[in-house]
């Protein structure tokens, strides 16, 4: 039976409304693509249980991912990360991890995530030469840049020095990277000053490569206060504490790293005036939550949600989250820490709100978006 005119009209109207909604959503997106880099705080699935950093190699197991995705997505949390909230805020889907895209040639319409857990800023060979390789992930920021160049080659952007028109509509998000470099050299004869110098040089080298390629919009996260992570608390003497109860030496180290990074970013702003380079102040966003946790809905500032049951942090390196002996709390939204090194979705949400809507980015994230919308 042929459809009636009324049916045809109704179908036409529905199609028109759907198209209009799709067009409106697309026009509301300031960026067409996002490329993300970093370590486990930003990794959306480039590592799996056999490839994760030592002691946190069970990310493929429950209860990882259970708060939001209802299953493990190989994110080191119970749910979404900062980068996931960034994509949501820009009306874009979650970024596929590069390794998944490479295997499946899946949907990369809106970008790709190159961040990989356990990644270092300094090239892996440095740790091998100094007998510090242990059982760690061999990827570094140089690896991620290599993956990015391979991805560009597939997209038709040939060569390391090519300019890609796409970058006019692309946001580059650099999650924190370099924390592992300090952790892997702890107790060795290599000084913090050496690690800071090499790590900053490596990260800024990667940033400069992207700027030379024509990147115009870039967000670079600093270190969080690493001394507030339960692993640091677990390993440090009790008299090594700062004003918010965290490990003072570790937080001083992270703060010193951030100061040098910010100085280099300021140099880049002068060198590349066409680009908007935003610093995301993870240190002070986290500290702000620690100073008034109840304001953000948190009751547990140091105790981990998924861990061993051992006091006082519910943490032991011998029974980390995802292993058979670990247990999980009933209310992860009240916890800052998920597994002793990584944060809960609730904490990532609090921090991302501070980045996207608050005053913990310099210049403000709104300035970056408005600049993009003004320039088309």
N, C-alpha and C positions, 0 to 999 in steps of 0.2 A: 504494500500500500504506500503510495506517495505521501510524504509529509505535508501537513496542511500549512497554509501561509502563517498561521499563528505559531505553529511549532518552529518554522523557519525563522520567524521574527524573534522568538524567545531564545533560540540557539544563537542567533546573530547578536542579540543583546548581551547574552552571557559571555560570548567570546570577546565582545567589545569591552565589557567591564573588566574581564580578566586581563586583556591586553593593556588597558589603561592602568590597572593596578600594577602590572609588571613594569610598564614604562615609567610610572611614577616612582616606584622603588628604585629603578635603575638610575633615574635622574637625581634621586636623593643621595646616591652614593658619590662621595667626593673622589674616591679612588676606584680604579678598575682592578688593580692587583695589590696584594701585600706579599712581600717576601720577608720571612722571619729567620733569624739566626740566634744562636745561643746555646745554653746547656739544658739540664733537666728541668729548670724552671720554665722553659719555653717549648721543650720537645713535645710534640703532639703524637709521637709514635715511631720515631726513627730508631729507637732501641726496643728490644724485646728481652725476655728474661735471660737469654744466653749472652746478651751483649751489654747489659747494664753495668754500671760501676759496681765494684766489689762491695758486698754488703747490702746492696739495694737492687739485686738482680731478679726480683720476683714481681716485676711490675705487670706482667701478663696475668697474674693470679688475682682472684678476689682477695680482699675487698677493694682493690684499686678500681676507680671509676664508678663505684656503686651509687654515689649520691646523685649524679646527674645522668650518666649514660646507661646506668644499670648493668654495666659490665666493664671489664678492663679495655681501655683503648690505648694502652701503653703510655698513658700520661702518668707522671709521678705525683698523683693526688687522688682524692676521692671524686673529683669532678673536673670542672673547667679551670684553665690557667689564665693568667693575665692576657695572653695573646688571644684566647678565645673570647674574652670580654671586649677586647679591642675590635675584633671582627664583628661581633654582635652590634657594637655601638656604631659601626660604619655600614650596617645593613648588608653584611657579607657573610657567606657561610664559613665554617671552620676550615682552616687550612689543612690540606692533605700533607702528610709527611713525605719528604722526597723519596725515601726508600720504597714506600708503598706506591707512589706515582711511577717510579722507575720500573717496578715489577709489573704493574697493571696498565700503565699508560692511561691512568684514570683522569678524572675531571680536574684540571688545573686552571679553569677559567678565571678564578679569582686569586691565583697565586699558589705558592708552595712554601712549606716550612722546612728549613734545612737544619734547625737546631737539633742537637743530639746529646742525650744525657751522658755525663761523664766527660764531655768534651773539655779540652783545655784551650787556653789562648795561645800558649807556646807550642810549637811543633812537637809532636810525640817523640821524635828522635832525640830531643834534648833530655827527656826523662830516661830514655834507653841508655844514652851515653853516660848518664850519671847513676846508672843502676837503680832507678826509681820507677821503673815501668810497672812493677807489681802486676796486679790483675785489673788493669784499668782500660777504659775505652781508648783505642788508639787515635780517635778522631780529634782534630783541633779546628780552630777557626779557618785555618788554611784548607783543611779537608772540605769544610762547608763552602768555601769560596770555589774550590775545584768542582764540587757538585753543582754549584750555581752556574759556573761557566759551561759545564756539560749540558745543563738544562737550557741555557741560552743558545748553545749550538743547535740543539734539537728544535728550538723556536726560530732558528734562522738568523740568529745574531752571532756571526762568526768572529772568532778571535777574542783575545782578552781585552784589547783596546777598542773594541767596537762601541759605537753609540747606539742605543736602542730608543727609538721614539716612545716606546711604551713607558719609559721611566718618567715621562711627564705626568703620567696618571698613576704612579706607583708609590706606595708607602713602604719604606724599608724599616723594619722593626728589629733592632738589635737588643735581644734580651741579655741579662747579665752573663758574662763569661769571663773566666779567670779565677773564680773561687777555687776550682779544682786544682789549679796550678799551685796555690799556696798549700792546700791540703795534702797534695801528693809529695811535697818537699818538707813537710813538717818533721822536725827531728833530724834533718839532714844538715850538711855543712853549707848548703846554699842559702845565702842571706835573703831576707825578705826584699831588700833593696834590689837585688839582682832579679828576683821574680817579678817585682813590680815594673822594673825597667823593660824586661823582655816581654811581659804580658801586654803592657800598654803599647809598646812598639808594634806588636803583632796585631792587636785589635785595631789600632788607628791605621795601620797599613791596609787592613781589609776595608775600613771605612773610606779611606782615601781612594782605593781602587774603585769603589762604587761611585764616589763623587766624580772621579775622572771619567767614568762611564756615562755620567749625566744624571745621576740621582739628584732629585730636587727636594725630596721630603723624607726626613730620617729621624727616628726616635732611638736614642741610645740609653739603655737602663744602666744605672750604677749598681754597685754591690748592695745587697741588703745588709743589715747588721748581723754578720755571720756568727757573732758571739752569742746571739739569742737562740740559735738552733740547738735543740737538745743534744745532738751529737757533740757539739763544742762544750756544752755544760757538763756532759757526762765525762769528758776526757780531761777537763781542766781542774786545777786546785780550787777549793771553795773560796780562797781569799783573793782570787782574780775576778773581781766583779766591778761593774760600773754603776752609774746612777739608776739604771733601769733593771739592775739585777742580772745583766748578761756578762759574758766573758769580756773583760776590758781589753786584754791584749788583742783578741781577735777583732773586736769592733774598731779598735784604733788602727789595726792593719787595713781593714776594709775602708775606713774613712780616709786614710792616707792614699789608698789606691784611687778612690773616687775623686779626691782633690786634683790629682795629676790628670786623670781622665777628663775632668771638666776643663782644665787648663788647655788641654790639647783640642777639645771641641771648640773652645773659644778661638783658637788659632785657625781652625778650619772655617769658622764662620767668616773670618776676615779673608781667608784665601778663596772661599767659594761663596761669594755674596749672593749668587743666584739660588742657593740652597737654604732651606729652613731646617736647621739642625737642633733638635730638642733633646735636652737631658732630662731623663726621668729619675727623680731622686728617691730611689728605693729605700735608702738608709733612713731618711727623715720621715717618709710615709710610714714605714714599719715602726719607727720610734714613737710616732704620734699615737699609733694604736696601742703600743705597750704602755704609754703613759696614762691612757684612759680606756682600758679594754672593754669595760661594760658599755661604753658609749657605742661600740661597734658590735655588741652582742656576744662578746667573748668572756668566758669564765676561766678557761685554762690557758695560761700564757706560755707555759713551758712543758707541761705534761702532753705527751703525744696521744693522738686518738687511736692509732693502730700500732701496737707494739707488744712488748714482752710481758707486761704486768709488773716488772721490777720497779720498786720505788727509787727515787722520787719522780722520775720522768716517764715511767712506763716504757722505758727504753733500754735495750741491750743490743750490742752489735751481734750477739749470737742468736737473737730471735727477732729479726726485723720484719716489718710488715710484709705480708704475702707468703711468709714461711709457715709451716704447720703449727709452730708453737705460739704464733702471734694471735692476739685478740683485737677486736675493734670496738670502739666506744659506740654508745647508742645515739649520741647527738653531736656529730662532727661540726655542726655550725657554731658550737660553743668553744671549739678548739682552734687555736692559731696553727698548731703544728699537726701535720698528718702522720709522718713516719719517722721523724727525728732529723731529717735533712730537708724535707719538702713540706710545703704548706697545704692547708685545707683549701677547698674551693672557696669557703667563706672568707678566708684571709686574702686569697688572690682577688676576690671580688672587692674587698675593702681597699686593697692597694690599687687596683685598676680604676676604681671610682676616683681615688685621689689623683691618679695620673690624668684621667680623661675629663673629670669635672672639677677637680680641686686645683690647688696652687702648688702641686709638687712636681711640675714640669717647668723647665725654663728653656725657651719661652713657653707660655701655656699651650696645651694641646689644641685648644680652640683657635689660637692664633695660626697654627699650622693648617688646620682645616679651612679656616676662613681665607687664608692666603691661597690655598688650592682652589677654592670655589671662585675667588676673585679673578684668578688667572686662567680658569677654565681647564 
